Amino acid sequence: MNIPLLDLKAQLDPIHAEIMAAIAATVDSTCYIMGPQIELFEKNVADYCGTKTAIGVSSGTDALLASLMALGVGRDDLVLTTPYSFFATMGSILRLGALPVFADIDPVTYNIDPRQVAALLADTALAAKIKAILPVHLFGQCAAMGPLLQMAEEHHIPVVEDAAQAIGAVYPRMVDGAVQWQRAGSMGVCGCFSFFPSKNLGGMGDGGMVVSNNDKLAGDLKLIRVHGDISKYQHAVVGGNFRLDAMQAAILNVKLPYLPAWHAARRQNATLYNALFKESGLVAAGFVTPPAAIYQEMATAAKGVDYHIYNQYVLRVKNRDGLRDFLQQQSIGVAVYYPIPLHKQKCIDGLPASRLAFPEAEKAAAETIALPIYPELTSDMQEYVVDRISAFYNK
């Protein structure tokens, strides 16, 4: 059985006619730069995320970069973030001449550990130099935003959410003694999304979005994405060409209404995987640790709450590299995300962060593997995947 890591064709087929109609309408409009498709998609995303504003940009990377630019992050400033993420998280910091300060991850969620953040911020001299905190909602589950936001407020540091993998995921914040489920991207000063094709909401090329409830920041971002252009040939700030493509916006406007169902299907697939791994004995034997959905219990009474959107289904396993090679030989698509943590990347050799150890990030980089989790995955496919993993460990 051939099982790809991701099957975009399976998603496209049922909505092919809608997508082609949206593309044709955009072509016929001759409005290819900004315009009504962008405005509609921005409104739709802001409504979906529960924010006042959404600003379409050219990629998730540029969403991060433009957000840090809008906050005035520059040379020798410090940005506190995680060492276990896609390179763009750190790259956006480095491109501005700023320096990353890393806090290690929680070994259960793989998200930044608030306890490690607290330890760093306890150094008042260091905290005074930190211009932003950049948590990542990794693999589709929100970071622990409650304590992170509280610490950020105490130290007057803005929080930029890297929500590239987590559009629609929610976090249970306690407000006046009651739980309020807030969507990824809506809790910090802004949130950054990617519409790279492999994302739960993926385009047919690059695309990104910044959402915010801060009017000034939103206004600055709208300038930054068009070279700081306040009117033709008049530039108030140095920005960049960070515009979202109108064709991508048209495609994503078609896809967005399907997103809740796709999220639900991914969670259903994760639930089946969890059950199959438990039944196989692999969990009890310590060969496999399924991902933890830590907000699931709180979400039980709240129907339709996207407590985890499973952009990836990531296992912690024994002999990860051997398992990866074996599954690939069995025609099962798998991936190893972030095998080299950010603090070990060659491009930061010599920087202070490169000389530190972050043991949980390093363990995750060496022990995790992602399995197929896309919505159209069948139960037969999942059973085959688990069967092959069982065969590997029981050979």
N, C-alpha and C positions, 0 to 999 in steps of 0.2 A: 504494500500500500504506500502510495506517495502522498505525503502530508507536508505541504509547505509551511514555513513559519507564519506567512501571511498570504492570503489569497484576495488580492484587490479585485480580480475579475468576478469573484463570487458576490462581492458587494455591489459591483457596478451593474451587473446584468439586470436586476429588477428595476433599477432607476435609470437605465441607459437612455430611454426616450426623453425623460425629464432633463437629464444632463445635456443631451444634444440640443434640445429646444432652447435651454438657457444659453448655451454657447452660440447657437445661431442668432438668437435675439441680440446678444451682445455684439456679435460681428456686424449685424445689420444696423445697429445703433450708431456705429463708428465712434462710440465714446469709450476709448480704450485706456485713458489715464484719468483716475479718480471718477467722479460722476455718480449716477444714481445706483448702480450695483454696489459700489463701495458704501454709499450712505445707507442703503437698505441693510447690507450685511452688518455694518457697525451697529445699527439700531437693534437688529435681531440678536447680536451677541451681547450687547449691553442688557437687553431685556432678559436674556437667558441667564446671564451671570448675576443679575441683580445690581448692576452698577449704573451710575448716571451717564457714563460716557464709554465709548469704545473707539479706538483709533487704529485703523488698519495699517499695517506695515508690511515690509517685504519678506520677512522671515521671523521665526522665533528668536534667532540670534540678534537680529536688528531690533526686535522688541526689547530685549535686555539692554542692548547698547544704547538705544535712544532713551530708555528710561533712566539709566545711570547718567547720561548726558544732561537730561532735563533736571536731575537732582544736583547737578554741578560737580559730580565726581570727576576728579582730575588727577594730575600727576602727584604721585606719592601719597595720595589718599588711601585709606584702608577700607576694604569691603569684606564683611564677615560672611562666609558661606561654607558649603560642604565640600569635602574632597572627593565625594563619590557621586559623580554626575557626568553628563555629556560635556565635552570640552567647552561648548559655547558659554556655559555658566562662568567659567574662569576666563575664557577668551574675551568676553565683553568687558571684564575688569581690566585685563592687561592692555587692551587696545586703547584705553584712556590714560595709560601711564600709571594707573592705580595698582595696588598690591592686594592679593587675596590673603585673608586670615582665615584659617580653616578650623572648624570645630568638628570633631569626629561624629560618626553616625550612630544611631540606635541600631543594635544588631537585629532587632525584630522587624522594624519597619524599613530600614535602610535610609530613613530620612535623618536630617540633622538632629542631634541629640540636644535638647534644651539644657540639660545639666552641663554639657560641655560648653555651651554658649554662656551659661551663667558663670562658669569658672573664668572664662576669658573676660567677660564684662566686669568681673570683680576687680580686675586691674584697672583702676580709674584712669591712669595715664594712657593705657591702650584704648579703653572705651572712648576717650575724648577724641581719638584720631579716626574712629570708625565712622564713615560717612553713610553707610547703608548696610543693612542686613539682607542677605539674599538666600532665603530658604528655597529648596527645591521639593516639589510634591512628586516624589519619584515613583515611577511605575504605575501611577494612577491613584495614589492615596495621599491625602493631605498630610503635611508635616504638622507637628504639634503647635498650631498657631496660637493657642491661648497663652501659654507661658512665653512664647517668643514675642508676641505683641506686647505683653505686659512689660517684659524687660526692655523692649525697644522704646516704649513710652517713658519708662523711668529714666532712660539715658538719652531721650530726645533723638533717636536714630530712626530714619524712615525704613520701612520694610518693603522690599520689592519681591513679589512672589514669582518665582520661576515655575509657572504652571503649564509648561510646554506639554507635559504628558498627562495633564489632569483636568482638561476642560469638563466641567460638569460635576466633578467630585465635590463632596461637601464635607464640612468640618463642624462638629457640634460645639459651638461656643455657648458658654453660660452667660446669659444676660438677665439681670434682675432675678436670679434664682431659677430661670427656666432655660431649657435648651433651645437655641436657635441654630438651625442648619444653614451655614453660609457657604456659598460656592467658592471654589478655588479662584483666586484672582481678585476677589472682592474685599479681602480683609486688610491687606496692606495698603500703602499709599497708591500702589498700582499692581496689576498682575499681568504676566506676559505669557502669551500662547503661541504655539507653532501649529501650522496646518500642513506640515510635511506629510507626504502621502501615507506614511505608515501610522500616523496618529489616528486616534478614534474618530476625530473629525479631520480628515485629510483631503487636501486639494489634489490637483493634477500638476503639481509643481510646488514651488516655495510660496509661503505666505505666513503672516503672523498678525498678532493683535495685541494691543495694550488696553486693558480696561482700568477705569479709575473712578473714584468719587470725588477727586480733587480737581476743581475747576482750573486752577492755575497750572497744575502739572499737565492736564489734558491740553490746555491751550499751548503750552510750551512744546508738547509732543507733536501737535499739529504743525507747528512751525518747523521743528527739527526734521520732520520727515520730508520736507520740501525745500531743503537747503536754507532754512530760515527765511523763506521768501514771504514778506508781508504784502507786497504787491510786485508787479512785474519788474524785475531787475533791482528790487530793493530788498536787502537781506539784513534782518535784525540780528541774527545769530548765525554761527557756523553750524549747519546741520549736515544732512546727507540726502541721498536719493533713496529714501526708505518707504516708498509708496507700495501699497498692496495693489497687485494687478487686478484690473476689472474682470478679466476672464476667470481668475481664481475666485473672486467674490461671487460671481454668478453661479459657479459650480457649488460653492460652499453654501449659498443660500438654498439650493436644492437639498443638500445633504443635512443641514442642521435639524430640520424637523424629525429626521430618522434617528438622531443621536440618542435619545432616551431608550429606544428599543435596542439599539446596538449595545449600549451600556448594560442593559438588563441581560442580554444574551451572553455577554462576556462574563458577567457575574454567575450566571447559570452554569456556564462552562467551568468556571473556577470551582464552583460548589461540587460539580461532578468529579473533577480532578481530585479535589480534597478527599472525597468519599472513596474513590478508587485507590488512591495511595494508602489510605488508612486500611482498607480491606486487603490490600496486597501484603501488608506487614512491613512494608518498607519504612514507614514512619516509626513504628515501634522498634525496629532494628537499628534505627539511627542512620539509615542510608539517605533518607530524603526528609527535608523539612519544608512543608508547603508554606506559601506566603501567608502572613497573618493579616486579617482584615480587622483591625483593632476597634473600629467604630461600629462593627456589625451588630453587636448586642444592643447598643443604644439605638440603633436604627430599626430594630425589629418592629416597634410600634408605629414607626413612621413609614407608611407605604410609599414606595417609589423613590426613596431616598438613595442617592448614588454615593454610598459611603466608600465605595472603591470602584473605579471604572476599568481596572485591569488593562491599562495600556500594554502592560507586559504581565505575564504570569511567571514569576521568578522563584525557582526552587534553590534552596541551599543543599548541596549534595556532597557525598564522598566521591573522591576521584573524579572531579568535575571534567577534566580534560579527556580522560578515558571515556567517560559517558558521552561527551559531546561527539567524539570521533565515532563511537559505536552507533549513535543515533543517526548521524549523517550517513553512515554506511547502510542504514536501514531505510533510507530515503525519508527521514523525518527532519524537517527544518527546525533547527534550534539556533540560539544566539547566545553569546557571552557578552553581556553589557559591562563596559568599563573595566576591562581586565588590568588596565594601568590607572590607578587613582590619580587625581589631578596633581597632587603634591609630588608625584614621581614622574611627571611629564618632562621630557628633555628641554622643552622651551623655557622652563623656569629654573633650570640648574643655576645654582648660586644665589637664588632668592631665599630669604629667611624660611619661607614655608617649605622649601624643598629639603631642608635639613631636619624636619620634624617627622615623627612617626605618628600615624593614625591607625592603630591596630585593627579597629573594627572595619574601617574602609578597606584596609589591605586584605582582611579575611574575606569580606564580601567579594572583592575583586577576584579572589582565588577559588571561591567555593560556589558561586551562583551560576545558574543557567536558566534561560528563558525558553518556555515551550510554546507551541501554537495555542492561541487563545481567541482568535478572531471569531466574530459572531456566527459565521456560517459553518464553523467546525461541527461535525456530527459526533454523536455519542460513540459510534463505531470507531471513528478516528481516535477519539480520546482513549477508548479502551485499548486500542492497538498501541498507542504511545506508552501507556502505563505497562502494558504487557511486555513491550520491548525493554523498558527500563528495568522491570523485574527480571527479565532474562539476563540483563547485563550484570546485575548484582548477585544473581543466584547461579551463575555459570560455574 
